[in-house]
């Protein structure tokens, strides 16, 4: 499985998780110039921008270790651009979902990461 397919698999797992938690998925893989938002959802009236990281195993570290300050700033810029583009006036939040497949499947949802 190539990197793009693996990314799509992780995003599908994250979407299923979010829906089961009561989120409404609004959009996925949103391109905003050179920036991308994996999932845009609504959680009880809050617009949520979600970054998803999936790793097969922790041999090279856990998924959340790949969330750098640079990536968080990029997500903030993408969220601001999306809000400006759509005219959203409500509350927003940026979340992160870390998925580890082996040795035991785990999914961790970090809310409001910045």
N, C-alpha and C positions, 0 to 999 in steps of 0.2 A: 504494500500500500504506500503510495507516495505522500509527500507532506501535505498537499492540498486535500487529498482524500481523508487523511488523518485529522486534519483541521475540521473538515466538514463533519466527521464522525463525532468529534468533541462538541461541536456546536449543536448537533442534533441531540446529544445526551443532555447538554445544558438546557436546551429548549424544553425537553420533556420534563426535566427537573423543575424548571421555572413554572411551567403550566401546572404541574402537580402542586406547587406551592401557592397557586392562585394568581400568578402573573398572567397578563395578556401580552402575547408576542405581537409587536407592531411591525417589525421589520428585521431582516437579517442581512449580514454582509453589506452594509451601507458604505458606499465609496463616497468620500468627500474630498475631492482632489486626491492628494497622496495619502490621505488618512482613511482608515477603515474602522467601522464600529461593527463588532461581531453580532451583537443582538441589541435591539432597542425594544424595551417592554414597558408596560405600565403596571405598577404595583400600588393598588389603593390610591389612585390619582397621581402618583409620583412617576415621572418619566425616568426610566432607568436605562443607563448605557452599560452594557456588560461586555467585558473582555473575557475570553475563554482560553485556557491553556490546557492541553492534554499531553501527558507524557506516558509512554509505554511502561516505564519503571523509573525508579529513583536513582539509577546508576549515575546519571549526570545531574542529579539534583531534583528537587521537588518542583512542580509547576509554578508555585507561588514565588520561588526564588528567581524566576525569570521576569518578574514584574518590577521593572526599574522605574526610577523617578522620571526618566525620559519618556517611557511608555505612558506613565500616568499623565504627564504634561500633554502628550499627544492626544490622549483620550479627552482631556479637558478642552483642548483646542477643537477637536472633532465635535464634542458635545456643544460647545459654544456656536460653532458653525451651523450645526443642525438646528439649534434653537433659533438662530437668526433666520435661517432659511424657512423654517416652518411657522415661526411666530409664536412658539410655545411660551406661555406666560406662567405656568405652574412650577411647582417644585421639581428638582431633578436630583439624581443620585448616580454615582458611578460605582459599579460592583465588579467583582472579579470572581470567576469560577475556575477552580483548580481541579483537574481530573487526573487521577493516577490509576492506570489499568492493572498493574501487577506489583507485588504478588497478590494483593487483594484489592479489588476495585474500591476506589474512594472518590468522593466528590465533595469538595468544600466550597461553600459560598461565603465570600467576604463582602459584606455590605458597606457602602459608603467609604471607599478606600482613600478618599482625599478630602 
